[in-house]
Amino acid sequence: GHSGWCLYLRPLGPVFDPLLVLQSLSLFVLMLLLLFHCCL
């Protein structure tokens, strides 16, 4: 489903979810490593 992308696209609400932030951060780091690997 697209519900996962809605969580990423919406701005941070009053409730701070550390798990969601950690997931998005790990995904960002993974893409960074992938891009760095491709550049090498």
C-alpha positions in Angstrom: 0.0 0.0 0.0 0.9 3.7 -0.2 0.3 4.3 3.5 4.0 4.0 4.2 4.9 6.8 1.8 2.2 9.0 3.4 4.1 8.8 6.6 7.3 9.9 5.0 5.8 12.7 2.9 3.7 14.3 5.7 5.4 16.9 8.0 6.3 15.9 11.6 3.2 16.1 13.8 3.1 16.9 17.5 3.8 13.2 18.3 7.5 12.5 17.7 8.0 8.9 16.5 11.7 7.9 17.0 11.2 4.6 15.3 9.9 6.3 12.1 12.8 8.8 12.2 15.3 6.0 12.7 13.8 4.1 9.7 13.9 7.1 7.4 17.4 7.9 8.6 18.7 4.4 8.0 17.1 4.5 4.5 18.8 7.8 3.8 22.2 6.4 4.9 21.7 3.3 2.8 21.0 5.4 -0.3 24.1 7.5 0.5 26.3 4.4 0.8 24.8 3.0 -2.4 25.5 6.3 -4.3 29.0 6.5 -2.8 29.7 2.9 -3.9 28.4 3.6 -7.4 30.6 6.7 -7.7 33.7 4.6 -6.8 
